[in-house]
């Protein structure tokens, strides 16, 4: 009989290396507090941007981004980084969507099977992935949401995927989300600098969450240094002219000091107070 005490365990599924940065403070907080934190990337981001051609080529980008996310995770105190093994699907409507190796081309059965195997192996108490909108509609973010939702549902059923070992029921399943107020602040602050935010055409009726929809807000102000170092690790994606670097320090601090989540399972009771802890 295994009598070892269970360590509170958090598993995060993101689509690409760098997607973890926007909740990097949460990962750093729980890792520092002694929780086991596992970061899983569905892809290696093979068709992402290359901010500086000296950093990578189209052929090496996946390998480079794998190293970048390893460095970012280390900055956050996370030592367990895994990959599902699918290929980056690129933005909607691009040729990369049609690559048979891409995440969007994977069958639901194959993707869910890999995730169920992972959940039963890791036995997380808490799972986080992208929200139903994919944050901004990225196909791989949507695939993460779709497949992990199904995997969480079936991982606790011993009749499903018995080849992956004993059933495991996830106690809490969250979406990482962006508040609509965050996008509005970004627009306003960049406009004050006479620059575009990148969100001018962003449909806030489709993307982003109102404050009353957010169930959990994590204060990560004590972990901003770690979060910034994780950001800096992703040099191929966040080059020297990245818009975040042009914002005043006090604005960046305010925008990055909290991270938002929606608890999807179990559904919170109507009128339940907002939580400040993913495990409670």
Secondary structure, DSSP 8 states (H G I E B T S, - for coil): --------EEEEEESSTTTTGGGHHHHHHHHHTT-EEEEEESS--TTS--SSTTT--TTTHHHHHHHHHHHHHHHTT--EEEE---B---STTSGGGG-TTBGGGS-HHHHHHHHHHHHHHH--SEEEEE-TTHHHH-HHHHHHHHHHHHHHHHHT-TTSSGGG-S----SEEEEEE-BHHHHHHHHHHHHHTT---S-TT--TTTSSB-GGG--EEEE-GGGHHHHHHHHHH-TTTS-TT-GGGGS-HHHHHHHHSEEEEEEEETT--TT---BS-TT-
